[in-house]
Amino acid sequence: MSDVVVIYHSGYGHTHKVAEHVAQGAQATLITIDENGDIPEEAWNTLNAAKAIIFGAPTYMGNASWQFKKFADATSKVWYTRGWQDKIFGGFTNSASLNGDKASTLAWLQTLASQHGGLWVSLGLLPSNTKVAKRTDINNLGGSVGLLVQSPADASVDEIPQGDLDTAVSYGKRVAEIAARVSVA
Ligand SMILES: Cc1cc2nc3c(=O)[nH]c(=O)nc-3n(C[C@H](O)[C@H](O)[C@H](O)COP(=O)(O)O)c2cc1C
């Protein structure tokens, strides 16, 4: 089993595609939160055993989807026991607008990780933000706290800008590399 787990919710498939790219970069196990906000019982063991956990959710109305929030609330059982203390954490969100208030979602994912006593991994990339910047560039959305992805409102799952998907792979790799370097007693 991989040391890194990507756990995400996706209502319409776009965040699923992003999660696959993050998992590819991290060589991670993927756990899907279903439409009812639930995960299989055995997935809790996978999460508890992971060295790093990467949270992923679409931004709906300026925050994570309710299904992801239901999962987050369910982690309060782990919180009581400090079960995820000192794990490595990362996070990503995807939304239709270039901005779309993704920062609110990401800040909340970081808060969730911090409530668990985790160590948060930033995006770690310079932005591509000059006049010649293109949506195919790495970190064209200029994220820093975590991974940001835009899926235009009329874009199919296969039309997510390539630069964002490449950034997703890069972020997954970074979280996995940092998890491999950090040894917490
Ligand atoms: C209920 C709802 C609320 C949304 N709120 C936002 C929002 O606040 N900002 C934004 O940019 N896009 C918003 N969107 C668009 C989604 O973030 C976008 O379609 C995203 O790609 C959906 O990901 P998914 O296919 O994984 O569900 C919203 C979509 C829905 C269904």
The ligand as an SDF file (V2000), in Angstrom:
LIG
                    3D

 31 33  0  0  0  0  0  0  0  0999 V2000
  -23.7570   23.7640   -6.0510 C   0  0  0  0  0  0  0  0  0  0  0  0
  -22.5890   24.3140   -6.8360 C   0  0  0  0  0  0  0  0  0  0  0  0
  -21.9280   25.4040   -6.3610 C   0  0  0  0  0  0  0  0  0  0  0  0
  -20.8190   25.9090   -7.0580 C   0  0  0  0  0  0  0  0  0  0  0  0
  -20.1310   26.9770   -6.5330 N   0  0  0  0  0  0  0  0  0  0  0  0
  -19.0400   27.4360   -7.1820 C   0  0  0  0  0  0  0  0  0  0  0  0
  -18.2590   28.4960   -6.6240 C   0  0  0  0  0  0  0  0  0  0  0  0
  -18.4860   28.9670   -5.5150 O   0  0  0  0  0  0  0  0  0  0  0  0
  -17.2270   28.9690   -7.3690 N   0  0  0  0  0  0  0  0  0  0  0  0
  -16.9250   28.4720   -8.6090 C   0  0  0  0  0  0  0  0  0  0  0  0
  -16.0050   28.9450   -9.2460 O   0  0  0  0  0  0  0  0  0  0  0  0
  -17.6150   27.4130   -9.1290 N   0  0  0  0  0  0  0  0  0  0  0  0
  -18.6500   26.8820   -8.4480 C   0  0  0  0  0  0  0  0  0  0  0  0
  -19.3330   25.8110   -8.9510 N   0  0  0  0  0  0  0  0  0  0  0  0
  -18.8060   25.1160  -10.1430 C   0  0  0  0  0  0  0  0  0  0  0  0
  -17.9990   23.8690   -9.7590 C   0  0  0  0  0  0  0  0  0  0  0  0
  -16.9940   24.1830   -8.8080 O   0  0  0  0  0  0  0  0  0  0  0  0
  -17.3380   23.2640  -11.0140 C   0  0  0  0  0  0  0  0  0  0  0  0
  -18.3400   22.9110  -11.9340 O   0  0  0  0  0  0  0  0  0  0  0  0
  -16.4870   22.0770  -10.6670 C   0  0  0  0  0  0  0  0  0  0  0  0
  -15.7310   21.7090  -11.8120 O   0  0  0  0  0  0  0  0  0  0  0  0
  -17.3240   20.8990  -10.2130 C   0  0  0  0  0  0  0  0  0  0  0  0
  -16.4760   19.8240   -9.8670 O   0  0  0  0  0  0  0  0  0  0  0  0
  -17.0220   18.3370   -9.8830 P   0  0  0  0  0  0  0  0  0  0  0  0
  -17.3110   17.9760  -11.3380 O   0  0  0  0  0  0  0  0  0  0  0  0
  -15.9110   17.5120   -9.3340 O   0  0  0  0  0  0  0  0  0  0  0  0
  -18.2520   18.3100   -9.0510 O   0  0  0  0  0  0  0  0  0  0  0  0
  -20.4090   25.2970   -8.2740 C   0  0  0  0  0  0  0  0  0  0  0  0
  -21.1130   24.1790   -8.7420 C   0  0  0  0  0  0  0  0  0  0  0  0
  -22.1840   23.6850   -8.0350 C   0  0  0  0  0  0  0  0  0  0  0  0
  -22.8880   22.4510   -8.5390 C   0  0  0  0  0  0  0  0  0  0  0  0
  1  2  1  0
  2  3  1  0
  2 30  2  0
  3  4  2  0
  4  5  1  0
  4 28  1  0
  5  6  2  0
  6  7  1  0
  6 13  1  0
  7  8  2  0
  7  9  1  0
  9 10  1  0
 10 11  2  0
 10 12  1  0
 12 13  2  0
 13 14  1  0
 14 15  1  0
 14 28  1  0
 15 16  1  0
 16 17  1  0
 16 18  1  0
 18 19  1  0
 18 20  1  0
 20 21  1  0
 20 22  1  0
 22 23  1  0
 23 24  1  0
 24 25  2  0
 24 26  1  0
 24 27  1  0
 28 29  2  0
 29 30  1  0
 30 31  1  0
M  END
$$$$
